[in-house]
Amino acid sequence: MEHEYKRFWLRLALFTAPFAVALLLLTAGLVYMGESMPLVWVAAIQRDNPAVLYRPRFAPRDLPFKITSANARQAEIIALGSSRILQFRAGFFSRQPDAFYNAAAPGWTLDEVIEVFDALDPPPRVLLLAIDPPWFNADYHAPVIPPPDDDFSALFAVNAAFLKDLLNGVPFDRPGWSLDNYRSRQSQGVPALGLRAIRDGHGFRGDGSEQYGDFLVAGWLDMTAARETHHVWLRERREMYIPGESVDAAALAALNGLLGRARDRGVTVIGFLPSYMPSLWDAMHADARFGYVRALQGVLPTLFAEQGFAFYDFSDGAALDTPDADFFDGWHAGERGNARLLAAMAAAQPDVLGAYVDPAALRSMADAAPDAWRVTG
């Protein structure tokens, strides 16, 4: 009987060995390409080489990635908010570019922003806090971001998703692009980790900012169409353009708690409302059904001042000489618009930002940029 048991297990091992080897090779390949690489490895690679892009195609884990990277960098000045400020580059902080990290990410609500701030260890000296009005509209329900997997669980999730797309014939290439780039981990000559970063040139740079490869490299999206889509959403009162009468008191209390903890940790906060493209801002601001937006513009400066912090309202892109054409869509300004925004804050806060930003030089860089998307290169 014992002989039969041993024979059974031997046959089972021989039968499953090819599958185990294949799974091991698949996992190793996806780790090598950065798709399921442990986040501490990615953070270390980008810290040593800020040119590396990072964006997985499957199971992105933005929140733990940004926390891991921010803590690895231990930056003195951190930008925090949603994707609307992902065009803030280290190159904007010409006096100390290595002192900056952009901890923002797509889709984040106030809850995610608070979670990131509370996890910063050590905390930054300066926090640039970008505020999105929909956070304070109780009638707006943001898409739920699923809780992130840990590194080990991500291996299995990525393997399963990759095999599913492979079996379903979903393409992993694009026109004018070679699959060999996966082996070299390059996107247009730029080192990249993660299948999206390698194929589409879309991802987080080493400074935490984002390169919008979907628009600028792969060409999957059209900016003119995206800007018009936001006008459609505004007219139809959907997505982030849900009307609201008043500012949500619970959200204000949560923001006030964050500011209080920042003050207690010795962090200087500069808050601001990022820009909308001018034509959309004019339409929204004139609509009586968006009363919460106008109310928020009055409430936020007082809230920040009570905690001893400065606050700026850049909602209207026209005030920064940022026309509609300088936006990816209705509320994502390009690199030039964000450079002008930071220059304006730096000029108003020389005691806080003067050690990092030369506002005159930054404005000159923005003015000399060949287009709205390339200020720092």
Buried (B, 14 or more C-beta within 10 A) or exposed (E): EEEEEEEEEEEEEEEEEEEEEEBEEBBEBBBBBBBBBBBBBBBBBBBEEBEBBBBBBBBBBBBBBBBBBBBBBBBBBBBBBBBBBBBBBBBBBBEBBEBBBBBBBEEBBBEBBBBBBBBBEEBBBBBBBBBBBBBBBBEBEBEEBEEBBEBEEBBBBBBEBBEEBEEEEEEBEEEEBEEEBBEEBBBEEBBBBBBBBBBBBBBBBBBBBBBBBBBBBBEEBEBEEBBEBBBEBBEEEEBBBBBBEEBBEEBBEBBBEBBEBBBEBEBBBBBBBBBBBBBBBEBBBEBEEBBBBBBBBEBBBEBBEEBEBBBBBBBBBBBBEBBBEBBBBBBBBBBBBBBBBBBBBBBEBEEBBEBBBBBEBBBEBBEEBEEBBEBBE
